[in-house]
Amino acid sequence: MASYSPSDGDLKAVLFADFFSDKLRPPCTDGTFCEALLPIVNVSLLQYQLEALLQAEVKDCVIICREHIKETLAKFVKTLNFDMNLHFLTNSQWLVAGDAIRELDSRGDWRPQSDFILIFPGAFFTFNLLDVVKEHRARRERSKSWVLTSCFGLRSISSSCDIARLENGQIIQYSYDRKDKIVIPGITTLTEYSSRVEIFSSLEDCGIDICAPEVLVEFRENFDYDNIRDFIRGKIDGGEGELLGNQIYGHILSGSADFACRITNMESYFYVCFAFIHRWSYPWTVERFPFKTTKYEYRRGPKYIASSCSLAWSSYIGRCTVLGENTRIDENAVIVHSVIGDNVTIGPNCHIKDSIIWSHSILKSNVRVVGSLIADNVVLNDDCEISEGCIVDSFVVVKAKSHIPHHSRIILREHPYRKETMDERVLLERMGSFNMESNLFDRNEKETTIQDESKHHCIQWQEETHKAEEDDESSIDELEEIERNESEDIAIEEDREAAELGMTPDSLAFKSSSSFSPPTERNLVRQEIKDTFQRALEEQHSPETAVLELNALKLALDVTSSHILRVIFPLLLNKLDVQEGLTQQQVTQQWILFVRHWSGVLIKFCMHSSDGMWLLKYWKEYCERLPNYRKYFSFLVQLLYDCDVLSEDWIIDWVSEEDKLNGQAVLIQQLKPFVDWLLEAEETSSENEDSISSRMEDMNQ
């Protein structure tokens, strides 16, 4: 790997602090607030970005934003005291990001003269950028044709794309936001490439690029480029890459510490916040961060409580919760799986679940908030209820006993920080001009004006809720839910404790059928385990390696072996195909090879009788739903017994229980000959033990 040379000069970065659109509005309705100031667990996104650039040894950074928010950002960065030269590039005439890049090219004093880092708006990342820069420069030393290195994550969160690249990493196809297409259009025409082509589907476009200065020249000469992705598509789709010899490298982030995501909507914002709490962004964690001045106490759960936080003795703090500095929690308040900002007051008997509350907000008594975002300086008066999927913008005061319906947005008609009051008609037109594909909701035709006790006039939109299509695997999902409730999972226990403190079962349940469903703690944990094991299956890891990865997750996420089993077993079943054209003997031979290979993983996590009972019940339900698998029901049970995954006692006890419920069931009848054999073997073993014992007694006499 090439090292830096003096000719390289100081590494520079260009950071977009502005979306140049209304993607995240609200809560970014105020003209002086931008997306770079979004708090990620009580620390602004811009702070994380600048810290990552510092670790990459960046000395100069140009921050690009629209003119009306420059003053706010300039005041904010002065408080950070970063050892970095920061410059603000603004212009009131810009319409798209490409305009800003073209102006940067015209500024000789700030224009990068060597390779530089380009950070898209909303990019959150914790991996080491310096390594990526060094690899890019090493490629540039071999060939100047490598003009761009683009970073992609394996898990798509908000900016999904498909790419095809050659064995040397060169991107030859790029398709943005086409989740319904697994095979990239046009890939069959690439037969002229002699080397192997790799296709990656549903990657996360992290919004992080390493650019050569030639990229700025390309924007100068092509005014139809609105952003850097237009440049990539222009080079690939237009054939300019081959004509001019330009090459674009696709860097795939595959390491366990390579966390990156681009915040483009509220769903991805919630994801990043709770992923940070779950420590998926390690080595950056809530309690260990280079510039953070707030001291957090880490508690098992995980829970992070600032040292200056005041907690009433009767309050309850559940799992995956962060309480900010100088926050006060009053008597009998319950907070579960939520982020509470600095200087927030939570009154008595308040219940907060799956929500994010920004700084300086006040919740008075008996307030309920479920699955919602409460911005800064909000006041929720007594007995308010904020239903799931809601957004309450800054400085809104909600009157007492108000019920905000599901998936509503509330913003002020007259904002304290706006220089001029916005007319309601203009505001409606502005809200109606959202890019709905990347925004949170579709606005309904009904608008209502709310007058509350604080003389603030608010405009509320109630969003249309779309009933989700029923999943073909609903019965299995119900079975998993029942079994999870019966397990010894810590999260379930803590939710039950919360219920004992006054929360009803309905308020504990979080089921959203809308397009915006803030991820619950359980869903996030299950998804992380699922992705890890799915990757092990696809990349053909050894069972030993898979066990190590799952055990690491078990410790990091603080879950049980039973929890992991309930995620990995369905994935294994999905790999057991019943292909047409194969005989039953051929199918069983394939199953034997596959199950024996992965049996070691199941043995590690199927440790208790309750696990074995769940596994048998799940397999039975699976066969009842899929008729093609029914004739293999008994075969797989016997195979799992032979591989020491299931014990004979578990099988016998489970069949006995099922026999009492429905002894005539076809699948139970299919399994009975095997159970009879187990019982006979157990009796024979018992007789042999008695015989041996009697002979030993005779010998002793």
C-alpha positions as CSV (number, residue, x, y, z in Angstrom):
1,M,0.0,0.0,0.0
2,A,1.4,3.4,-1.0
3,S,2.3,5.9,1.7
4,Y,1.8,9.6,1.6
5,S,4.4,11.7,-0.1
6,P,5.1,15.4,0.5
7,S,3.8,16.2,-2.9
8,D,0.4,15.0,-1.9
9,G,0.0,18.0,0.4
10,D,-2.6,18.2,3.2
11,L,-5.6,16.1,2.7
12,K,-8.7,18.1,2.0
13,A,-12.4,17.4,2.3
14,V,-15.6,18.8,0.8
15,L,-18.6,18.3,3.1
16,F,-22.2,19.0,2.0
17,A,-24.2,20.3,5.1
18,D,-27.3,20.9,3.1
19,F,-29.6,18.6,1.1
20,F,-30.7,21.5,-1.3
21,S,-34.2,20.1,-0.9
22,D,-37.0,19.6,1.7
23,K,-36.3,15.9,2.4
24,L,-36.2,16.2,6.2
25,R,-38.8,19.0,6.7
26,P,-40.2,18.9,9.3
27,P,-38.4,18.8,11.7
28,C,-36.0,21.0,9.6
29,T,-38.7,23.5,8.9
30,D,-36.9,26.5,10.5
31,G,-34.9,28.4,7.9
32,T,-31.9,28.5,10.3
33,F,-31.7,24.7,10.9
34,C,-30.2,22.2,8.5
35,E,-29.8,18.5,8.3
36,A,-26.1,18.6,9.4
37,L,-27.4,19.7,12.9
38,L,-29.6,16.7,13.3
39,P,-28.8,15.2,16.8
40,I,-27.6,11.6,16.7
41,V,-28.0,10.5,20.4
42,N,-27.6,14.2,21.5
43,V,-24.6,15.0,19.3
44,S,-25.0,16.7,16.0
45,L,-24.3,14.8,12.8
46,L,-21.8,17.5,11.8
47,Q,-19.7,16.7,14.8
48,Y,-19.5,13.0,13.9
49,Q,-18.5,13.9,10.4
50,L,-15.8,16.3,11.3
51,E,-14.4,13.9,13.9
52,A,-14.2,11.1,11.3
53,L,-12.4,13.5,9.0
54,L,-9.9,14.4,11.7
55,Q,-9.1,10.8,12.2
56,A,-8.5,10.6,8.5
57,E,-5.9,13.4,9.0
58,V,-7.9,16.0,7.0
59,K,-6.4,19.5,7.6
60,D,-8.8,21.6,5.5
61,C,-12.5,21.2,5.0
62,V,-14.9,23.2,2.8
63,I,-18.5,23.1,4.1
64,I,-21.1,23.7,1.4
65,C,-24.5,25.0,2.4
66,R,-27.1,27.5,1.4
67,E,-26.6,31.1,2.3
68,H,-29.3,31.4,4.9
69,I,-27.9,28.8,7.2
70,K,-24.2,29.8,7.0
71,E,-24.3,32.0,10.1
72,T,-25.9,29.2,12.2
73,L,-23.3,26.7,11.1
74,A,-20.4,29.1,11.6
75,K,-21.5,29.8,15.2
76,F,-21.9,26.1,15.9
77,V,-18.5,25.0,14.6
78,K,-16.7,27.7,16.6
79,T,-17.9,25.8,19.7
80,L,-16.2,22.6,18.6
81,N,-12.6,23.7,18.7
82,F,-11.5,21.2,16.0
83,D,-7.9,21.4,14.8
84,M,-9.0,21.9,11.2
85,N,-9.3,24.8,8.8
86,L,-13.0,25.2,8.0
87,H,-14.3,27.3,5.1
88,F,-17.9,28.0,4.2
89,L,-18.9,28.1,0.5
90,T,-22.4,29.6,0.0
91,N,-24.5,31.1,-2.7
92,S,-28.1,32.1,-2.8
93,Q,-28.4,31.2,-6.5
94,W,-27.6,27.5,-6.2
95,L,-30.4,25.1,-7.2
96,V,-28.6,21.7,-7.0
97,A,-25.4,20.3,-5.5
98,G,-23.7,20.3,-9.0
99,D,-23.9,24.2,-8.9
100,A,-21.9,24.2,-5.7
101,I,-19.3,21.8,-7.1
102,R,-18.8,24.0,-10.2
103,E,-18.3,27.1,-8.0
104,L,-15.8,25.2,-5.9
105,D,-13.9,24.5,-9.1
106,S,-13.8,28.2,-9.9
107,R,-12.4,29.1,-6.5
108,G,-8.6,28.8,-6.8
109,D,-8.0,29.4,-3.1
110,W,-10.2,26.6,-1.9
111,R,-10.1,24.2,-4.9
112,P,-8.4,20.9,-4.0
113,Q,-5.3,20.4,-6.1
114,S,-4.9,16.7,-5.2
115,D,-7.2,13.9,-4.2
116,F,-9.9,14.9,-1.8
117,I,-12.8,13.4,0.3
118,L,-16.3,14.3,-0.7
119,I,-19.0,13.8,1.9
120,F,-22.7,13.8,0.9
121,P,-25.4,15.4,3.1
122,G,-26.6,13.0,5.8
123,A,-23.6,10.6,5.6
124,F,-22.9,9.0,9.0
125,F,-19.9,6.7,9.2
126,T,-17.4,5.4,11.7
127,F,-15.0,3.4,9.6
128,N,-11.4,4.5,9.0
129,L,-11.4,6.8,5.9
130,L,-7.7,7.1,5.9
131,D,-7.3,3.5,4.7
132,V,-9.7,4.1,1.8
133,V,-7.7,7.2,0.8
134,K,-4.4,5.4,0.9
135,E,-5.8,2.6,-1.3
136,H,-7.2,5.2,-3.7
137,R,-3.8,6.9,-4.0
138,A,-2.1,3.6,-4.5
139,R,-4.4,2.9,-7.5
140,R,-3.7,6.5,-8.8
141,E,0.1,5.8,-8.6
142,R,-0.4,2.7,-10.8
143,S,-2.8,4.5,-13.2
144,K,-4.1,8.0,-13.3
145,S,-7.3,6.7,-14.9
146,W,-8.8,5.9,-11.4
147,V,-10.6,9.2,-10.9
148,L,-13.1,8.2,-8.2
149,T,-13.5,5.7,-5.3
150,S,-17.1,5.3,-4.1
151,C,-18.0,3.6,-0.8
152,F,-20.9,1.1,-0.5
153,G,-22.3,-0.8,2.4
154,L,-23.6,-4.3,2.3
155,R,-26.8,-3.6,4.0
156,S,-29.2,-1.2,2.3
157,I,-30.9,1.2,4.7
158,S,-32.0,4.3,2.8
159,S,-30.0,4.8,-0.4
160,S,-30.3,1.5,-2.2
161,C,-28.4,0.9,-5.3
162,D,-27.1,-2.0,-7.5
163,I,-23.7,-2.1,-9.0
164,A,-21.6,-4.5,-11.2
165,R,-17.9,-4.3,-11.1
166,L,-15.0,-6.1,-12.6
167,E,-12.5,-8.2,-10.6
168,N,-10.2,-5.2,-10.3
169,G,-13.1,-3.3,-8.6
170,Q,-14.0,-1.1,-11.6
171,I,-17.7,-0.2,-11.6
172,I,-19.2,-1.0,-15.0
173,Q,-22.9,-0.7,-14.1
174,Y,-24.7,1.5,-11.5
175,S,-28.4,1.5,-10.9
176,Y,-29.9,3.7,-8.2
177,D,-32.9,3.0,-6.1
178,R,-34.2,-0.1,-8.0
179,K,-34.9,-2.4,-5.1
180,D,-37.2,-4.5,-7.3
181,K,-34.5,-5.4,-9.7
182,I,-31.9,-8.0,-8.6
183,V,-30.2,-8.3,-12.0
184,I,-28.9,-4.9,-13.3
185,P,-30.4,-4.0,-16.7
186,G,-27.9,-4.3,-19.5
187,I,-25.5,-6.6,-17.6
188,T,-26.0,-9.3,-20.3
189,T,-24.4,-7.0,-22.9
190,L,-21.1,-6.9,-21.0
191,T,-19.7,-10.1,-22.7
192,E,-16.7,-8.2,-24.0
193,Y,-15.2,-8.1,-20.6
194,S,-13.0,-11.1,-20.2
195,S,-12.5,-10.9,-16.4
196,R,-15.2,-12.0,-13.9
197,V,-18.1,-9.7,-13.2
198,E,-19.4,-9.3,-9.7
199,I,-23.0,-8.1,-9.2
200,F,-24.0,-6.5,-5.9
201,S,-27.7,-5.9,-5.3
202,S,-29.3,-3.5,-2.7
203,L,-26.2,-1.9,-1.5
204,E,-26.2,1.2,0.7
205,D,-24.8,4.2,-1.2
206,C,-22.9,5.7,1.8
207,G,-22.4,9.1,0.2
208,I,-18.6,9.0,0.7
209,D,-16.3,9.4,-2.3
210,I,-12.6,9.9,-2.8
211,C,-12.2,12.2,-5.8
212,A,-9.4,13.2,-8.1
213,P,-9.2,16.9,-9.2
214,E,-10.3,15.8,-12.6
215,V,-13.8,15.2,-11.3
216,L,-14.2,19.0,-10.7
217,V,-13.2,19.6,-14.3
218,E,-15.9,17.2,-15.5
219,F,-18.5,19.2,-13.6
220,R,-17.2,22.4,-15.1
221,E,-17.7,21.1,-18.6
222,N,-21.0,19.3,-18.0
223,F,-23.8,21.5,-16.6
224,D,-26.3,18.6,-16.7
225,Y,-24.6,17.0,-13.8
226,D,-26.7,17.8,-10.7
227,N,-24.7,15.6,-8.3
228,I,-21.8,13.2,-8.2
229,R,-24.0,10.2,-9.1
230,D,-24.9,11.9,-12.3
231,F,-21.2,11.9,-13.0
232,I,-20.9,8.2,-12.4
233,R,-23.9,7.4,-14.6
234,G,-22.6,9.7,-17.3
235,K,-19.3,7.9,-17.4
236,I,-20.8,4.5,-17.4
237,D,-24.0,4.7,-19.4
238,G,-22.6,7.2,-21.9
239,G,-19.5,5.2,-22.6
240,E,-17.2,8.1,-21.7
241,G,-15.3,5.9,-19.2
242,E,-13.9,3.7,-22.0
243,L,-13.4,6.6,-24.4
244,L,-11.5,8.8,-22.0
245,G,-10.0,6.0,-20.0
246,N,-11.6,7.1,-16.7
247,Q,-12.2,4.4,-14.1
248,I,-14.5,4.4,-11.0
249,Y,-13.6,2.0,-8.2
250,G,-16.4,0.5,-6.0
251,H,-15.2,0.0,-2.4
252,I,-17.4,-2.4,-0.5
253,L,-17.5,-2.0,3.2
254,S,-17.6,-5.6,4.5
255,G,-15.7,-5.4,7.9
256,S,-17.5,-5.8,11.2
257,A,-16.3,-2.2,12.2
258,D,-17.3,-0.7,8.8
259,F,-20.5,1.1,9.8
260,A,-21.9,3.6,7.4
261,C,-25.4,4.9,6.5
262,R,-26.9,7.9,4.8
263,I,-29.7,9.7,6.5
264,T,-32.2,10.7,3.9
265,N,-35.5,10.3,5.7
266,M,-36.9,9.8,9.2
267,E,-36.8,6.0,9.0
268,S,-33.0,6.1,8.3
269,Y,-32.6,8.8,11.0
270,F,-34.2,6.5,13.6
271,Y,-32.2,3.6,12.4
272,V,-28.8,5.4,12.9
273,C,-29.8,6.6,16.3
274,F,-30.7,3.2,17.7
275,A,-27.9,1.4,15.8
276,F,-25.5,3.8,17.7
277,I,-27.2,2.8,21.0
278,H,-26.8,-0.9,20.1
279,R,-23.1,-0.3,19.7
280,W,-23.1,-1.4,16.0
281,S,-20.9,1.7,15.3
282,Y,-18.1,0.4,17.6
283,P,-15.5,1.7,18.5
284,W,-17.7,4.8,18.6
285,T,-20.2,4.4,21.4
286,V,-22.4,6.6,23.5
287,E,-20.1,6.6,26.5
288,R,-16.8,6.6,24.6
289,F,-16.5,9.3,22.0
290,P,-13.4,11.6,21.4
291,F,-15.0,15.0,21.8
292,K,-18.0,14.3,23.9
293,T,-18.0,16.3,27.1
294,T,-21.1,14.7,28.6
295,K,-20.2,11.8,30.9
296,Y,-22.6,8.9,30.5
297,E,-22.9,6.0,32.9
298,Y,-23.3,2.7,31.0
299,R,-25.7,0.2,32.5
300,R,-26.6,-3.2,31.4
301,G,-29.4,-3.2,28.8
302,P,-27.8,-1.1,27.4
303,K,-28.7,2.1,29.1
304,Y,-26.8,5.4,29.0
305,I,-27.6,8.0,31.8
306,A,-25.8,11.3,32.0
307,S,-24.1,12.0,35.4
308,S,-26.1,15.2,35.8
309,C,-29.4,13.5,35.1
310,S,-32.0,13.6,37.9
311,L,-34.1,10.4,38.4
312,A,-37.0,10.0,40.7
313,W,-36.8,6.8,42.8
314,S,-40.1,5.5,41.3
315,S,-39.2,6.1,37.7
316,Y,-38.4,3.2,35.3
317,I,-35.7,3.3,32.6
318,G,-35.9,0.4,30.2
319,R,-33.5,-1.1,27.7
320,C,-31.7,0.9,24.9
321,T,-32.4,4.3,26.4
322,V,-30.3,7.4,26.6
323,L,-30.9,10.2,29.1
324,G,-29.1,13.5,28.3
325,E,-27.4,16.1,30.5
326,N,-29.5,17.9,33.1
327,T,-32.6,15.9,32.2
328,R,-35.1,15.4,35.0
329,I,-37.3,12.3,35.2
330,D,-40.2,12.6,37.7
331,E,-42.1,10.1,39.7
332,N,-43.6,7.0,38.0
333,A,-42.3,8.0,34.6
334,V,-41.5,5.1,32.3
335,I,-39.0,5.4,29.4
336,V,-38.3,2.4,27.2
337,H,-36.1,2.2,24.0
338,S,-35.9,6.0,23.5
339,V,-33.5,8.9,23.3
340,I,-34.0,11.9,25.6
341,G,-32.0,15.0,24.9
342,D,-30.3,17.5,27.2
343,N,-32.3,19.7,29.6
344,V,-35.5,17.8,29.0
345,T,-38.2,17.5,31.8
346,I,-40.3,14.4,31.9
347,G,-43.2,14.9,34.3
348,P,-44.8,12.4,36.6
349,N,-46.6,9.4,35.1
350,C,-45.3,10.0,31.6
351,H,-44.8,7.0,29.3
352,I,-42.3,7.2,26.5
353,K,-41.6,4.3,24.1
354,D,-39.6,4.0,20.8
355,S,-39.3,7.7,20.5
356,I,-36.7,10.5,20.2
357,I,-37.1,13.7,22.1
358,W,-34.7,16.6,21.4
359,S,-33.2,19.0,23.9
360,H,-35.1,21.6,26.0
361,S,-38.5,20.1,25.7
362,I,-41.0,19.8,28.5
363,L,-43.5,16.9,29.0
364,K,-45.9,17.6,31.8
365,S,-47.9,15.0,33.7
366,N,-49.5,11.9,32.2
367,V,-48.1,12.4,28.7
368,R,-47.8,9.4,26.4
369,V,-45.5,9.3,23.4
370,V,-45.1,6.2,21.3
371,G,-42.9,5.9,18.2
372,S,-42.6,9.6,17.5
373,L,-40.1,12.4,17.1
374,I,-40.4,15.4,19.4
375,A,-38.2,18.3,18.3
376,D,-36.5,20.8,20.6
377,N,-38.3,23.4,22.8
378,V,-41.6,21.6,22.5
379,V,-44.1,21.7,25.4
380,L,-46.6,18.8,25.8
381,N,-49.2,19.8,28.4
382,D,-51.0,17.5,30.9
383,D,-52.7,14.3,29.6
384,C,-51.4,14.7,26.0
385,E,-51.1,11.6,23.8
386,I,-48.8,11.5,20.8
387,S,-49.6,8.4,18.7
388,E,-47.0,6.5,16.7
389,G,-45.4,7.9,13.6
390,C,-45.9,11.6,14.6
391,I,-43.5,14.5,14.2
392,V,-43.9,17.6,16.4
393,D,-41.7,20.4,15.1
394,S,-39.7,22.9,17.3
395,F,-41.4,25.4,19.6
396,V,-44.8,23.8,19.2
397,V,-46.9,23.8,22.4
398,V,-49.7,21.2,22.5
399,K,-52.6,22.0,24.8
400,A,-53.7,19.7,27.6
401,K,-55.7,16.6,26.9
402,S,-54.9,16.7,23.2
403,H,-54.7,13.5,21.2
404,I,-52.5,13.7,18.1
405,P,-53.6,10.9,15.7
406,H,-51.3,8.5,14.1
407,H,-48.7,9.7,11.5
408,S,-49.4,13.4,11.9
409,R,-47.0,16.3,11.5
410,I,-47.4,19.5,13.5
411,I,-45.5,22.7,12.6
412,L,-45.8,26.3,13.6
413,R,-47.3,28.7,11.1
414,E,-45.2,31.5,12.7
415,H,-41.7,30.3,13.8
416,P,-39.8,32.3,16.4
417,Y,-36.6,32.2,14.4
418,R,-38.0,33.0,11.0
419,K,-37.2,36.5,9.7
420,E,-40.6,36.8,8.1
421,T,-43.9,35.0,8.7
422,M,-44.8,32.4,6.1
423,D,-48.3,32.6,4.7
424,E,-50.4,29.5,5.2
425,R,-50.9,29.2,1.4
426,V,-47.2,29.4,0.8
427,L,-46.5,26.9,3.5
428,L,-49.0,24.4,2.1
429,E,-47.4,24.8,-1.4
430,R,-44.0,24.3,0.1
431,M,-45.1,21.2,2.0
432,G,-46.8,19.9,-1.2
433,S,-43.6,20.2,-3.2
434,F,-41.8,17.4,-1.2
435,N,-40.1,14.7,-3.0
436,M,-42.4,12.0,-1.7
437,E,-40.2,9.0,-2.7
438,S,-37.5,10.1,-0.3
439,N,-39.7,11.9,2.3
440,L,-41.6,10.3,5.2
441,F,-45.3,10.5,4.3
442,D,-47.8,11.3,1.6
443,R,-49.9,14.3,2.7
444,N,-53.6,13.8,2.9
445,E,-56.0,16.4,1.5
446,K,-57.3,17.4,4.9
447,E,-55.5,20.2,6.8
448,T,-56.7,21.6,10.1
449,T,-55.5,24.5,12.2
450,I,-55.0,24.1,15.9
451,Q,-55.2,26.9,18.4
452,D,-53.6,25.9,21.7
453,E,-53.2,27.6,25.1
454,S,-49.9,29.3,24.3
455,K,-51.2,31.5,21.5
456,H,-49.1,29.6,18.9
457,H,-51.0,28.7,15.7
458,C,-50.1,25.3,14.4
459,I,-50.9,23.5,11.2
460,Q,-51.4,19.8,11.5
461,W,-51.4,17.2,8.7
462,Q,-52.9,13.8,9.4
463,E,-51.2,11.3,7.2
464,E,-52.9,8.6,5.3
465,T,-52.2,5.2,6.7
466,H,-51.8,2.3,4.3
467,K,-52.7,-1.1,5.4
468,A,-49.8,-3.4,4.9
469,E,-50.2,-6.4,2.7
470,E,-50.5,-9.7,4.6
471,D,-47.3,-11.6,4.6
472,D,-47.4,-15.2,3.4
473,E,-45.6,-16.2,6.5
474,S,-48.0,-14.6,9.0
475,S,-48.8,-17.8,10.8
476,I,-45.1,-18.5,11.3
477,D,-44.6,-14.9,12.5
478,E,-47.4,-15.5,15.1
479,L,-45.8,-18.7,16.2
480,E,-42.4,-16.9,16.7
481,E,-44.1,-14.1,18.6
482,I,-45.7,-16.6,21.0
483,E,-42.5,-18.4,21.5
484,R,-40.5,-15.2,22.1
485,N,-43.0,-14.2,24.8
486,E,-42.4,-17.5,26.5
487,S,-38.6,-17.2,26.3
488,E,-36.4,-15.7,29.0
489,D,-35.4,-12.7,26.8
490,I,-34.5,-9.8,28.9
491,A,-36.3,-7.2,26.8
492,I,-39.6,-9.0,27.3
493,E,-39.1,-9.1,31.0
494,E,-38.4,-5.4,31.2
495,D,-41.4,-4.6,29.1
496,R,-43.5,-6.6,31.5
497,E,-42.0,-4.6,34.4
498,A,-43.0,-1.5,32.6
499,A,-46.5,-2.8,32.3
500,E,-46.6,-3.4,36.1
501,L,-45.7,0.2,36.6
502,G,-48.8,1.3,34.8
503,M,-48.4,0.9,31.0
504,T,-51.2,-1.0,29.4
505,P,-50.5,-3.9,27.0
506,D,-51.9,-1.8,24.1
507,S,-49.5,1.0,24.8
508,L,-46.6,-1.4,25.0
509,A,-47.4,-2.9,21.6
510,F,-45.8,-1.0,18.8
511,K,-47.3,-2.1,15.5
512,S,-47.3,0.4,12.7
513,S,-48.7,-0.2,9.2
514,S,-47.6,3.1,7.8
515,S,-44.6,3.8,5.6
516,F,-42.8,5.2,8.7
517,S,-42.3,2.7,11.5
518,P,-39.4,3.6,13.8
519,P,-37.6,0.4,14.3
520,T,-38.2,-1.3,17.7
521,E,-35.4,-2.7,19.8
522,R,-36.4,-6.3,19.1
523,N,-36.6,-5.7,15.3
524,L,-33.2,-4.1,15.2
525,V,-31.6,-6.9,17.2
526,R,-33.3,-9.6,15.0
527,Q,-32.2,-7.8,11.8
528,E,-28.6,-7.6,12.9
529,I,-28.5,-11.4,13.7
530,K,-30.3,-12.2,10.5
531,D,-27.9,-10.2,8.4
532,T,-24.9,-11.7,10.0
533,F,-26.0,-15.3,9.6
534,Q,-27.4,-14.6,6.1
535,R,-24.0,-13.3,5.1
536,A,-22.3,-16.4,6.5
537,L,-24.6,-18.6,4.4
538,E,-24.1,-16.6,1.2
539,E,-20.3,-16.3,1.6
540,Q,-20.0,-19.9,2.7
541,H,-18.3,-19.2,6.0
542,S,-17.3,-22.2,8.0
543,P,-19.7,-23.2,10.9
544,E,-16.9,-22.4,13.4
545,T,-16.6,-18.8,12.0
546,A,-20.4,-18.4,12.0
547,V,-20.5,-19.5,15.7
548,L,-17.8,-16.9,16.6
549,E,-19.7,-14.1,14.8
550,L,-23.0,-15.0,16.4
551,N,-21.4,-15.3,19.9
552,A,-19.9,-11.9,19.4
553,L,-23.3,-10.5,18.6
554,K,-24.8,-12.4,21.6
555,L,-22.4,-10.5,23.9
556,A,-22.7,-7.1,22.1
557,L,-26.5,-7.1,21.9
558,D,-27.0,-8.8,25.3
559,V,-29.3,-11.5,24.0
560,T,-29.8,-15.2,24.8
561,S,-28.9,-18.3,22.8
562,S,-32.6,-18.9,22.4
563,H,-33.1,-15.6,20.7
564,I,-30.4,-16.4,18.2
565,L,-31.8,-19.8,17.5
566,R,-35.2,-18.3,16.6
567,V,-33.5,-16.2,13.9
568,I,-31.1,-18.7,12.3
569,F,-33.3,-21.8,12.2
570,P,-35.8,-20.2,9.7
571,L,-32.9,-19.1,7.5
572,L,-31.6,-22.6,7.4
573,L,-35.0,-24.0,6.5
574,N,-35.2,-21.6,3.6
575,K,-32.1,-23.2,2.2
576,L,-33.7,-26.7,2.2
577,D,-35.2,-26.7,-1.3
578,V,-37.7,-29.2,-2.7
579,Q,-36.8,-28.8,-6.3
580,E,-39.0,-30.1,-9.1
581,G,-37.5,-32.9,-11.1
582,L,-35.5,-34.4,-8.2
583,T,-36.5,-37.7,-6.6
584,Q,-37.2,-37.9,-2.9
585,Q,-33.9,-39.7,-2.4
586,Q,-32.0,-36.9,-4.2
587,V,-33.7,-34.3,-2.0
588,T,-32.8,-36.1,1.2
589,Q,-29.2,-36.5,0.1
590,Q,-28.9,-32.8,-0.4
591,W,-30.5,-32.1,3.0
592,I,-28.2,-34.6,4.8
593,L,-25.1,-32.8,3.5
594,F,-26.4,-29.3,4.3
595,V,-27.8,-30.1,7.8
596,R,-24.7,-32.0,8.8
597,H,-22.5,-29.1,7.7
598,W,-24.5,-26.5,9.8
599,S,-25.5,-28.8,12.7
600,G,-22.7,-27.5,14.8
601,V,-24.2,-24.0,14.8
602,L,-27.6,-25.3,15.8
603,I,-26.1,-27.4,18.6
604,K,-24.4,-24.2,20.1
605,F,-27.7,-22.3,20.3
606,C,-30.3,-25.1,20.9
607,M,-29.3,-25.7,24.5
608,H,-32.5,-26.1,26.5
609,S,-35.6,-28.3,26.3
610,S,-37.7,-25.2,25.5
611,D,-35.4,-24.5,22.5
612,G,-36.0,-28.1,21.2
613,M,-39.7,-27.8,21.7
614,W,-39.8,-24.5,19.8
615,L,-37.7,-25.9,17.0
616,L,-40.1,-28.9,16.6
617,K,-43.2,-26.7,16.7
618,Y,-41.8,-24.3,14.2
619,W,-40.9,-27.1,11.8
620,K,-44.4,-28.6,12.1
621,E,-45.9,-25.2,11.4
622,Y,-43.6,-24.8,8.4
623,C,-44.7,-28.1,6.9
624,E,-48.4,-27.4,7.5
625,R,-48.0,-24.2,5.4
626,L,-45.9,-25.7,2.6
627,P,-47.4,-29.0,1.5
628,N,-44.3,-30.0,-0.5
629,Y,-42.4,-30.4,2.7
630,R,-44.9,-32.5,4.6
631,K,-43.5,-35.8,3.5
632,Y,-40.0,-34.8,4.8
633,F,-41.3,-33.8,8.3
634,S,-40.2,-37.0,10.1
635,F,-37.0,-37.2,8.0
636,L,-35.7,-33.9,9.2
637,V,-36.5,-34.6,12.8
638,Q,-34.6,-37.9,12.6
639,L,-31.7,-36.1,10.9
640,L,-31.5,-33.4,13.6
641,Y,-31.6,-36.2,16.2
642,D,-28.7,-38.0,14.4
643,C,-26.7,-34.8,14.4
644,D,-27.3,-34.3,18.2
645,V,-29.3,-31.1,17.7
646,L,-32.4,-32.7,19.3
647,S,-32.4,-35.1,22.2
648,E,-34.7,-38.1,22.4
649,D,-36.3,-36.7,25.5
650,W,-37.2,-33.5,23.8
651,I,-38.8,-35.4,20.8
652,I,-40.7,-37.8,23.1
653,D,-42.0,-35.0,25.4
654,W,-43.1,-32.8,22.5
655,V,-44.9,-35.6,20.6
656,S,-46.6,-36.5,23.9
657,E,-47.9,-33.0,24.3
658,E,-49.0,-32.7,20.7
659,D,-50.7,-36.1,21.0
660,K,-52.9,-34.7,23.7
661,L,-53.9,-31.7,21.6
662,N,-54.4,-33.4,18.3
663,G,-53.3,-37.0,18.2
664,Q,-54.8,-37.6,14.7
665,A,-52.7,-34.9,13.0
666,V,-51.0,-36.3,9.9
667,L,-47.5,-35.1,10.8
668,I,-47.7,-36.4,14.4
669,Q,-48.8,-39.8,13.0
670,Q,-45.9,-39.7,10.6
671,L,-43.4,-39.2,13.5
672,K,-44.9,-41.9,15.8
673,P,-42.9,-44.9,14.4
674,F,-39.7,-43.0,15.1
675,V,-40.9,-42.1,18.6
676,D,-41.8,-45.8,19.2
677,W,-38.3,-46.7,18.2
678,L,-36.9,-44.2,20.6
679,L,-39.0,-45.6,23.4
680,E,-37.9,-49.1,22.7
681,A,-34.3,-48.1,22.5
682,E,-34.7,-46.3,25.9
683,E,-36.3,-49.4,27.5
684,T,-33.5,-51.6,26.1
685,S,-30.9,-49.3,27.4
686,S,-32.6,-49.2,30.8
687,E,-32.7,-53.1,30.9
688,N,-29.0,-53.2,29.9
689,E,-28.1,-50.8,32.7
690,D,-30.1,-52.9,35.2
691,S,-28.3,-56.0,34.0
692,I,-24.9,-54.4,34.3
693,S,-25.8,-53.1,37.8
694,S,-26.9,-56.5,39.0
695,R,-23.7,-58.1,37.7
696,M,-21.7,-55.5,39.5
697,E,-23.5,-56.2,42.7
698,D,-22.9,-60.0,42.3
699,M,-19.2,-59.3,41.8
700,N,-19.0,-57.1,44.9
701,Q,-20.6,-59.9,46.9
